[in-house]
Amino acid sequence: MLLVSHRLAHGASLDLSERQLQAGGEPAIAVVSGGGRGCVLRVDAPVGGLWIPLRGRVQLGPGADTLAYSGEAWITEADGRVQAIGRGNAAWVALLGTRAGWRRAIGDLIEMPSLEPLLVPARHLADRDLRRSAIALARAAATGSADSAAHAVIDRILALQAGFAEAIARCPGRTYAQRRQVFVRLQRVRLHLASNCHLDIDNDALAAMASYSPWHFIRAFRSAYGETPHAYLVRLRLERARRLLRVSPLSVAEIALASGFENRCAFSRLFRQRFGVTAGAMRRAGPARVVLANAQLRQLG
């Protein structure tokens, strides 16, 4: 794997071109670590990214309209322009590369060359081992010896993505390649929902994003994930509310509204069903209750 490393300190900015994603004229993976409020990364090239916030939150996307939080790992597809902005006391590490760069990097790691050596767009929960690997990567990048650390992070992400195999198998299509492409389209929708769950979501627009009619979209989504788009949206909104209860001074009623719930009674009922406690009780219990809720959430998927 060919690597190039960059570091962004507090308030710094970095603009990367496609040429800077090469090493010796060959496609490479860029390791970028950022720390502090306001550090900005811009990439004016079609790159796919693996983003792991280590502390705080990072705004991602062409318009920086996606919030990635500590405890998550985001896989983004190759876009014409990428931007990342650290918020608060943020610290994060990212691996960025063109399609050719990722094919080269992952192709060296996978044992089945018949599979597409590209990561699927996704939002993963970053467990302790992945976070430790990401911290080791950020530290190694500073010394210019990040090869083994980058391999460790990518290996852990590939292990997480191996769990997609059953969902891909349930997608429509006669060949693996066709089913995988359908799954990638559905994952784009899932990431859009994860970024915008607090907003009004139009089902027709989601179907168009996946290149399906509304009826076929709902059917394919439920086949792949075992739940409807609406059920997934409600889950995301409850997760958002749980996070806001921990970090926001807003009242419970305001948090419900900020999470996309216009009906306070429906929010209270669904929150208790999901986490086993009321939103008010979770806030009063403090950090210990949040830790327990996080553990329950990981068990429930």
ZIWOQUI-V199539 format. One record per pair of residues at least 12 apart in sequence whose C-alpha atoms are under 10 Angstrom apart, sorted by the first residue. I is the first residue (numbers start at 1). J is the second residue. Records with the same first field share a line. If there is no record, write none. Layout:
BEGIN
I->J, J
END
This chain:
BEGIN
1->27, 28, 29, 101, 102, 104, 105, 106, 107, 108, 109, 147, 148, 150, 151
2->21, 22, 23, 24, 26, 27, 28, 29, 30, 101, 104, 105, 147
3->21, 22, 23, 27, 28, 29, 30, 31, 95, 96, 97, 101, 105, 141, 144, 145, 146, 147, 150
4->20, 21, 22, 23, 28, 29, 30, 31, 32, 95, 96, 141, 144, 145, 146, 147
5->21, 29, 30, 31, 32, 33, 95, 138, 140, 141, 142, 143, 144, 145, 146
6->30, 31, 32, 33, 34, 94, 138, 141, 142, 144
7->31, 32, 33, 34, 35, 39, 41, 93, 138, 141, 142
8->32, 33, 34, 35, 36, 38, 39, 40, 41, 86, 91, 92, 93
9->33, 34, 35, 36, 37, 38, 39, 40, 91
10->34, 35, 36, 37, 38, 39, 40, 86, 89, 90, 91
11->34, 35, 36, 37, 38, 39, 40, 85, 86
12->34, 35, 36, 37, 38, 39, 40, 41
13->34, 38, 39, 40, 41, 42, 84, 85
14->32, 39, 40, 41, 42, 43, 83, 84
15->40, 41, 42, 43, 44, 82, 83
16->30, 41, 42, 43, 44, 45, 82
17->42, 43, 44, 45, 46, 47, 81
18->43, 44, 45, 46, 47, 97, 98
19->45
20->43, 45
21->43, 45, 47, 96, 97, 98, 101
22->97, 98, 101
26->100, 101, 104
27->97, 98, 99, 100, 101, 102, 103, 104, 105
28->96, 97, 98, 99, 100, 101, 102, 103, 104, 105
29->47, 48, 49, 94, 95, 96, 97, 98, 100, 101, 102, 104, 105, 150
30->49, 94, 95, 96, 97, 98, 101, 141
31->50, 93, 94, 95, 96, 97, 137, 138, 140, 141, 142, 144, 146, 147, 150
32->51, 92, 93, 94, 95, 96, 137, 138, 141, 142
33->51, 52, 53, 54, 91, 92, 93, 94, 95, 134, 135, 137, 138, 139, 141, 142
34->53, 54, 58, 84, 85, 86, 90, 91, 92, 93, 94, 138
35->53, 54, 55, 56, 86, 87, 88, 89, 90, 91, 92, 93
36->55, 56, 85, 86, 87, 88, 89, 90, 91, 92
37->56, 57, 58, 85, 86, 87, 88, 89, 90, 91
38->58, 84, 85, 86, 87, 88, 89, 90
39->58, 84, 85, 86, 87, 90, 91
40->58, 59, 83, 84, 85, 86, 87
41->60, 82, 83, 84, 85, 86
42->61, 62, 81, 82, 83, 84, 85
43->62, 79, 80, 81, 82, 83, 84, 96
44->62, 79, 80, 81, 82, 83
45->78, 79, 80, 81, 82, 97, 98
46->77, 78, 79, 80, 81, 82, 96, 97, 98, 99
47->76, 77, 78, 79, 80, 81, 82, 95, 96, 97, 98, 99, 100, 101, 102
48->75, 76, 77, 78, 79, 80, 82, 95, 96, 97, 98, 99, 101, 102, 118, 119, 120, 121
49->74, 75, 76, 77, 78, 79, 82, 94, 95, 96, 97, 98, 102, 119, 121
50->73, 74, 75, 76, 77, 93, 94, 95, 96, 97, 119, 121, 122, 123, 153, 154, 157
51->68, 72, 73, 74, 75, 76, 84, 92, 93, 94, 95, 96, 123, 134
52->68, 69, 70, 71, 72, 73, 74, 75, 91, 92, 93, 94, 95, 124, 125, 126, 130, 131, 134, 135, 153
53->68, 69, 70, 71, 72, 73, 74, 86, 90, 91, 92, 93, 94, 126, 131, 134, 135
54->69, 70, 71, 72, 73, 90, 91, 92, 93, 126, 131, 132, 134, 135, 138
55->69, 70, 71, 86, 87, 88, 89, 90, 91, 92
56->68, 69, 70, 71, 86, 87, 88, 89, 90, 91, 92
57->69, 70, 71, 72, 85, 86, 87, 88, 89, 90, 91, 92
58->70, 83, 84, 85, 86, 87, 88, 89, 90, 91, 92
59->83, 84, 85, 86, 87
60->74, 76, 82, 83, 84, 85, 86, 195
61->76, 77, 79, 81, 82, 83, 84, 85
62->79, 80, 81, 82, 83, 84
63->81, 82, 83, 84
64->82, 83, 84, 85
65->83, 84, 195, 196
66->84, 191, 192, 194, 195, 196
67->84, 85, 86, 87, 194, 195, 196
68->84, 86, 92, 123, 194, 195
69->87, 90, 92, 125, 243
70->90, 91, 92, 125, 126, 131
71->124, 125, 126, 127, 128, 130, 131
72->123, 124, 125, 126, 127, 130, 131
73->93, 94, 122, 123, 124, 125, 126, 127, 130, 131, 134, 157
74->94, 121, 122, 123, 124, 125, 126, 157, 191
75->94, 95, 96, 119, 120, 121, 122, 123, 124, 157, 191
76->96, 119, 120, 121, 122, 123, 188, 191
77->98, 99, 118, 119, 120, 121, 122, 184, 188
78->96, 97, 98, 99, 121
79->98
82->96
91->135, 138
92->134, 135, 138
93->134, 135, 137, 138, 139, 141
94->134, 137, 138, 150
95->137, 150, 153, 154
99->117, 118, 119
100->117, 118
101->118
102->117, 118, 119
103->116, 117, 118, 119
104->117, 118
105->117, 118, 150, 151, 154
106->118, 119, 151, 154, 155, 158
108->151
109->151, 154, 155, 158
110->155, 158
115->176, 177, 180
116->177, 180
117->158
118->158
119->154, 157, 158, 161, 184
120->158, 161, 164, 180, 181, 183, 184, 185, 187, 188
121->161, 183, 184, 185, 186, 187, 188, 189, 190, 191
122->161, 184, 187, 188, 189, 190, 191, 194
123->187, 190, 191, 194
124->157, 160, 161
125->160, 298, 301
126->156, 157, 160
127->156, 298
129->152, 153, 156
130->152, 153, 154, 155, 156, 157
131->153
132->153
133->148, 149, 150, 151, 152, 153, 154, 156
134->149, 150, 152, 153, 154
135->149, 153
136->148, 149, 150, 152, 153
137->149, 150, 151, 152, 153
138->150
164->180, 183, 224, 225
165->180, 183
166->224, 225
167->179, 180, 183, 221, 222, 223, 224, 225, 226
168->180, 181, 182, 183, 184, 223, 224, 225
169->183, 223, 224
170->183, 220, 221, 222, 223, 224, 225, 226
171->183, 186, 219, 220, 221, 222, 223, 224, 225
172->219, 220, 223, 224
182->210, 211, 212, 220, 221, 224
183->210, 220, 221, 224, 225
184->210
185->207, 209, 210, 211, 212
186->206, 207, 209, 210, 211, 212, 217, 220, 221, 224, 225
187->210, 221
188->206, 209, 210
189->205, 206, 207, 208, 209, 210, 221, 229
190->206, 221, 229, 232, 233, 236
192->206, 209
193->206, 229, 230, 232, 233, 236, 237
194->232, 233, 235, 236, 237, 239, 240
195->236
196->233, 236, 237, 259, 260
197->232, 233, 234, 235, 236, 237, 238, 239, 240, 258, 259, 260
198->233, 234, 236, 237, 238, 240, 241, 256, 257, 258, 259, 260, 261
199->237, 258, 259, 260, 261
200->260, 261
201->230, 233, 260
203->215, 217, 218, 229, 230
204->217
206->218, 229
207->221
217->229
218->230
233->260
234->259, 260, 261, 267, 270, 271
235->270, 271, 274
236->259, 260
237->256, 257, 258, 259, 260, 261, 267, 271
238->256, 259, 260, 261, 267, 268, 270, 271, 272, 274, 275, 279
239->259, 271, 274, 275, 294, 297
240->255, 256, 258, 259, 260
241->254, 255, 256, 257, 258, 259, 260, 261, 267, 271, 279
242->255, 256, 259, 271, 275, 279, 282, 283, 290, 293, 294
243->255, 259, 290, 294
244->256, 258, 259, 283
245->279, 280, 282, 283, 284, 286, 290
246->282, 283, 286, 287, 289, 290
247->283
251->280, 283
252->264, 267, 268, 279, 280, 283
253->265, 267, 268, 279, 280
255->267, 279
256->268, 271, 279
267->279
268->280
274->293, 296, 297, 300
275->292, 293, 294, 296, 297, 300
276->293, 296
277->289, 293
END
